Amino acid sequence: MRAQAERARCAPTPTSVSATLVYMPTEHQPVLAPELTALLAPQPGQTAVDCTFGAGGHARRIAAAIGPSGTLVCIDRDPAAEARFDRFAAAAPGRARFVGADYAAGLRTLRDEGIRPDMIYMDLGMSSMQVDAWERGFSYSYDAPLDMRMDTRQELSAADLVNEWPESGIAQALRRFGEERYASGIAREIVRRRPLQTTSDLVAAVKAGVPASARFGGGHPAKRTFQAIRIAVNGELDSLDDALPTAWGMLPVGGRFAAISFHSLEDRRVKRFLAERARGCICPPDLPVCACGREPEAELLTRRAAAPDAEEVAANPRSRSAHLRAAVKIAANAGGEA
Ligand SMILES: C[S@@+](CC[C@H](N)C(=O)[O-])C[C@H]1O[C@@H](n2cnc3c(N)ncnc32)[C@H](O)[C@@H]1O
């Protein structure tokens, strides 16, 4: 599901698919931008944290709304995002600062500096620019080294994972992060074919590891494997699990949080996290009176996730699987998260 979403959002545009591939980089179009801005309700002079700067599409809107007296802190772990940020900051109306880090670590740094933002938001997954840079190996459609690192300073790459992890660990990752039903067969083939050097080597291992019937129909047979390996290489779910309580803990009462996700593994986490904070009493239903005294900390701004309308999907097919959830903090943290 994730890979499908990503192919839809981020697939590079080959202008020739013969012997030499020539790419026409697609500009990253921010998804659900008016909806995100409306839910965050930015006001002049406020402070905002954008956890996933990318190409700054969402940041541009928020910066305009908080204006010259506002402060926008942008986080991204891809060093390529920093160069884009420099151009963004030069034109931003207010103060803008970049933190080049995983957002979980970046948020902790900001928290430790005592920053209490009025809003924090995340637009999860990869940018178009990352997938368009075919040499980074995110796409199964093009032959490239097995890299898949969002942070190119990170040591672990997809090549390390497929060539060094035990078969059981690879199978587990394919199951957990790709919901791949043929995980064992694919992991076996990966290990048998070592060393794998390119995305084509990995595609070939997947094709050999799935039954013939699974090679046709239902999308590319390698999409789940690529999704799973990318999530594992970048520790994407761990980062999200780590960042959510930190982000929430940093918000003052009245502060707003929003996240856009593109597959169910992430959306489920955001949904549960916010629902838990929006819940009051947690006493067993058979207790006649509340004994826990727990009050909700959050009011959900999206009872059901907001999704792009047909017009946005038509204009930007990459938005197709987006889910936007948001909440406002209505009481101080009960869990002492910050
Ligand atoms: C979907 S793009 C964001 C696009 C952006 N909202 C825009 O409008 O241009 C996701 C960005 O988040 C970054 N990213 C993903 N996971 C991250 C993490 N755990 N920590 C920091 N940055 C992350 C990626 O490097 C990528 O640049």
The ligand as an ORCA input file, in Angstrom:
! r2SCAN-3c Opt
* xyz 0 1
  C       6.714     14.301      1.893
  S       8.198     15.160      2.044
  C       7.695     16.690      2.758
  C       7.291     17.697      1.737
  C       6.988     19.052      2.296
  N       5.899     19.063      3.230
  C       6.713     20.034      1.171
  O       5.593     20.555      1.091
  O       7.610     20.274      0.377
  C       8.928     14.391      3.448
  C      10.253     14.975      3.863
  O      10.451     14.552      5.191
  C      11.757     14.127      5.388
  N      11.715     13.110      6.432
  C      11.097     11.909      6.392
  N      11.243     11.272      7.550
  C      11.969     12.087      8.346
  C      12.449     11.993      9.689
  N      12.228     10.910     10.442
  N      13.133     13.030     10.195
  C      13.365     14.153      9.443
  N      12.954     14.279      8.174
  C      12.257     13.268      7.632
  C      12.207     13.579      4.058
  O      13.601     13.684      3.950
  C      11.453     14.484      3.080
  O      12.255     15.565      2.697
*
